[in-house]
């Protein structure tokens, strides 16, 4: 992907098209259910493709007691309703109208310049993906965007279309408070990835269809990577500010470590970007992105 692909779980949660807002009450019920049960016809995930968040072992003290068993363990996770309100009502430090317009103009101009060259490449990639393994070459799923609204996210399929049936355990989002600080976004050697899919991920070419999302206004060139609904309940209140801006094709987190960052580290970088965003910072992140993609730093 283009710098640090977020978890690509299918939208096991229901998505309200009319309001374009994720229903997190249904997310709660879907968290422990394998995702990817949608169909291409309804625009939800049909290939079973996802990027699992890797759970690291819980830390134990000298007595062998996990942190979860101590009296100083974190308070219970906020309610689903609180998470929904936090995503839908997220706010960020305001920026001038000139910045917002300039940022959008940059998105459109770069897309219009890149797409004529990218489209032939995308057609070739689509053919290669289709010949390499059965299934649609284009992967679609619901991601959470600005204001907690959902949108259809596009990328090239990098996993086997029946990955969910082959590896059901990799499609559950059931983490406790001790798991969150040690979660990674992606498996270094994901058994669900196809031969071509691994190369696409290493080179970030699987993210070329994201340009369509940028041109449509669902995403920006720079911003926090769009999240999947299933991970929203694991956000801390201060982390929801990332949903006050458009998600990005790349971002500060991706330019600062890509897939080697943990879930909490990525969110910290996203928060840093939201509070410090500027046109100059956006240009800097884009420049670093080119360098990181060419060298395939932190990609797997």
C-alpha positions in Angstrom: 0.0 0.0 0.0 1.0 3.6 -0.1 2.8 3.9 3.1 1.3 2.0 6.0 -1.9 0.4 5.1 -4.4 0.4 7.8 -6.2 -2.8 8.8 -8.3 -3.9 5.9 -11.0 -5.8 7.7 -14.3 -6.1 5.9 -17.2 -4.1 7.1 -18.8 -6.6 9.4 -20.6 -3.6 10.9 -23.7 -2.3 9.3 -23.3 0.9 7.4 -26.1 3.4 7.0 -25.9 4.7 3.5 -28.5 7.4 3.9 -26.6 9.1 6.7 -23.2 7.9 5.6 -22.4 7.3 9.3 -21.1 4.1 10.8 -23.5 2.4 13.2 -21.2 1.4 16.1 -23.9 -0.4 17.9 -23.7 -2.9 15.2 -19.9 -2.7 15.2 -20.0 -4.0 18.7 -22.0 -7.0 17.7 -19.7 -7.6 14.7 -16.3 -7.3 16.4 -15.9 -11.0 17.2 -17.4 -12.1 13.9 -15.2 -12.9 10.8 -15.4 -9.9 8.5 -15.8 -9.8 4.8 -19.2 -11.3 4.5 -20.4 -8.6 2.1 -20.8 -8.8 -1.7 -19.4 -6.8 -4.5 -22.9 -5.9 -5.5 -23.5 -4.0 -2.3 -20.1 -2.4 -2.3 -18.9 -4.1 0.8 -15.9 -6.4 1.1 -16.3 -9.6 -0.9 -12.8 -11.0 -1.1 -12.2 -11.6 2.5 -9.1 -9.4 2.3 -7.9 -7.7 5.5 -4.8 -6.7 7.1 -4.7 -8.2 10.6 -3.5 -6.3 13.6 -0.8 -8.4 15.2 -1.2 -9.1 18.9 2.0 -9.2 20.9 2.3 -11.1 24.2 1.0 -9.4 27.3 3.7 -8.1 29.6 4.0 -9.9 32.9 5.7 -8.9 36.1 8.1 -10.9 38.2 5.2 -12.8 39.8 3.9 -13.8 36.4 0.8 -11.6 36.8 -0.3 -9.8 33.6 -1.0 -6.1 33.7 -4.7 -6.8 33.2 -4.8 -8.5 36.6 -3.3 -5.5 38.5 -5.3 -2.9 40.4 -3.7 -0.2 38.2 -5.1 -1.6 35.0 -6.7 0.9 32.6 -10.4 1.8 33.1 -13.0 -0.1 31.1 -13.3 0.8 27.5 -15.8 3.6 26.7 -19.2 2.7 25.5 -20.0 2.1 21.9 -22.4 5.1 21.9 -19.6 7.3 23.2 -17.3 6.1 20.5 -19.9 6.8 17.8 -20.5 10.3 19.1 -16.7 10.9 19.4 -16.1 9.9 15.8 -19.1 11.8 14.4 -18.4 15.0 16.5 -14.7 15.0 16.3 -13.1 18.5 16.2 -9.6 19.7 15.4 -7.7 23.0 15.6 -9.2 25.2 12.9 -7.3 26.2 9.8 -7.9 29.0 7.4 -10.2 28.7 4.5 -7.2 29.5 2.3 -5.4 26.4 3.6 -8.4 24.1 3.0 -8.9 25.4 -0.5 -5.2 25.2 -1.4 -5.0 21.6 0.0 -8.0 20.5 -2.1 -6.6 22.3 -5.2 -3.4 20.4 -4.7 -5.3 17.1 -4.4 -7.2 17.7 -7.6 -4.2 19.0 -9.6 -1.9 16.1 -8.7 -4.6 13.5 -9.4 -5.3 15.0 -12.8 -1.6 15.0 -13.6 -0.9 11.5 -12.3 -4.0 9.6 -13.5 -3.3 9.8 -17.2 0.0 8.0 -16.6 -1.4 5.8 -13.8 -4.5 4.5 -15.6 -2.5 2.3 -18.1 -0.4 1.0 -15.3 -3.5 0.2 -13.3 -5.1 -1.7 -16.2 -2.0 -3.9 -16.5 -1.9 -4.5 -12.7 -5.6 -5.4 -12.7 -4.9 -8.0 -15.4 -1.9 -9.4 -13.6 -3.9 -9.7 -10.3 -6.8 -11.4 -12.1 -4.5 -13.9 -13.8 -2.6 -14.6 -10.6 -5.5 -15.7 -8.5 -9.3 -16.0 -8.8 -11.5 -13.0 -7.8 -12.0 -9.4 -8.6 -8.7 -7.5 -9.0 -10.2 -4.5 -7.2 -10.8 -4.6 -3.5 -13.6 -2.5 -2.0 -14.5 -1.9 1.7 -16.1 0.6 3.9 -13.6 3.0 5.7 -14.4 5.7 8.2 -13.7 9.2 6.9 -14.1 12.8 8.0 -16.8 13.3 10.5 -17.2 9.6 11.1 -18.8 9.1 7.7 -18.2 5.9 5.8 -17.1 5.7 2.2 -16.1 3.0 -0.3 -12.4 2.6 -0.3 -10.6 1.2 -3.4 -7.3 -0.6 -3.8 -6.0 -3.7 -5.7 -6.6 -7.0 -4.2 -3.5 -8.5 -2.6 -5.0 -11.5 -0.8 -6.7 -14.7 -1.9 -10.4 -14.3 -2.4 -11.2 -17.1 0.0 -8.7 -15.9 2.7 -11.5 -15.5 5.2 -12.4 -19.2 4.9 -8.7 -20.3 5.0 -7.7 -18.1 8.0 -10.8 -17.3 10.0 -8.8 -16.5 13.2 -7.2 -13.5 11.4 -10.5 -11.8 11.0 -11.6 -11.2 14.6 -11.2 -7.9 16.3 -11.3 -9.0 19.9 -8.6 -7.2 21.9 -8.4 -6.2 25.6 -6.8 -3.1 27.0 -3.4 -4.9 27.4 -3.4 -5.9 23.7 -3.8 -2.4 22.3 -0.3 -0.9 23.2 1.4 -3.9 21.5 -0.8 -4.2 18.3 0.8 -3.9 14.9 -1.2 -3.2 11.7 0.2 -5.9 9.5 1.8 -9.3 9.5 5.4 -9.3 8.1 4.6 -12.6 6.3 0.9 -12.8 5.8 -0.1 -16.2 4.6 -3.2 -14.7 3.0 -1.3 -12.6 0.5 -0.9 -13.9 -3.1 2.5 -13.9 -4.8 1.6 -10.8 -6.8 0.0 -9.2 -3.8 3.2 -9.3 -1.8 5.0 -7.4 -4.6 2.2 -4.9 -4.9 2.4 -4.2 -1.2 6.1 -3.9 -1.2 6.0 -1.4 -4.0 2.8 0.3 -2.8 1.2 -0.1 -6.3 -1.8 -1.7 -4.7 -2.8 1.8 -3.5 -3.0 3.4 -6.9 -6.9 3.2 -6.9 -6.8 5.4 -3.9 -6.4 8.3 -6.4 -10.0 7.8 -7.3 -11.0 8.4 -3.6 -8.9 11.5 -3.6 -10.4 12.9 -6.8 -13.9 12.2 -5.4 -13.1 14.0 -2.2 -13.4 11.0 0.1 -9.7 11.4 0.9 -6.9 13.8 0.6 -3.3 13.2 -0.6 -2.1 13.8 3.0 -3.9 12.9 6.2 -4.4 10.1 8.6 -5.0 6.8 6.9 -8.7 5.9 6.8 -9.8 3.5 9.6 -12.1 0.4 9.5 -15.2 0.5 11.6 -14.2 -2.5 13.7 -11.2 -0.6 15.2 -13.2 2.4 16.4 -14.1 1.0 19.8 -10.4 0.7 20.6 -9.7 4.5 20.2 -9.0 6.7 23.2 -11.1 9.9 23.4 -8.2 12.2 22.4 -7.5 10.1 19.3 -10.8 10.8 17.6 -9.6 14.2 16.5 -8.2 12.4 13.4 -11.7 12.0 12.1 -12.1 15.8 12.0 -10.0 15.9 8.8 -10.0 14.0 5.5 -8.1 10.7 5.6 -5.1 10.6 3.4 -3.3 8.6 0.8 -0.2 9.0 3.0 0.4 10.8 6.2 2.8 11.7 9.0 2.6 8.2 10.5 3.4 6.6 7.2 6.3 8.9 6.5 7.6 8.2 10.1 7.8 4.5 10.2 5.1 2.9 8.1 4.4 -0.7 9.1 6.9 -0.8 11.9 4.7 1.5 14.1 2.3 0.1 16.5 -1.4 1.0 16.6 -0.9 3.5 19.4 2.2 5.0 17.8 0.4 5.5 14.5 -2.5 7.2 16.2 0.0 9.5 18.1 1.5 10.6 14.8 -2.0 11.2 13.3 -2.8 13.4 16.3 0.5 15.3 15.8 -0.4 15.9 12.2 -4.0 17.1 12.9 -2.7 19.6 15.4 0.3 20.8 13.3 -1.1 20.5 9.8 -0.1 23.1 7.3 0.5 23.4 3.6 4.2 23.3 4.1 3.9 20.1 6.2 1.7 18.5 3.6 4.4 19.2 0.9 7.1 17.8 3.2 5.1 14.6 3.8 4.6 14.1 0.1 8.3 14.5 -0.6 9.2 12.0 2.1 6.5 9.7 0.8 8.2 9.5 -2.6 11.5 8.7 -1.0 10.0 6.0 1.3 8.1 4.4 -1.5 11.1 4.2 -3.8 13.2 2.7 -1.1 10.3 0.5 0.1 11.1 1.5 3.7 9.0 -0.2 6.3 6.9 -2.0 3.7 5.7 -5.6 4.0 
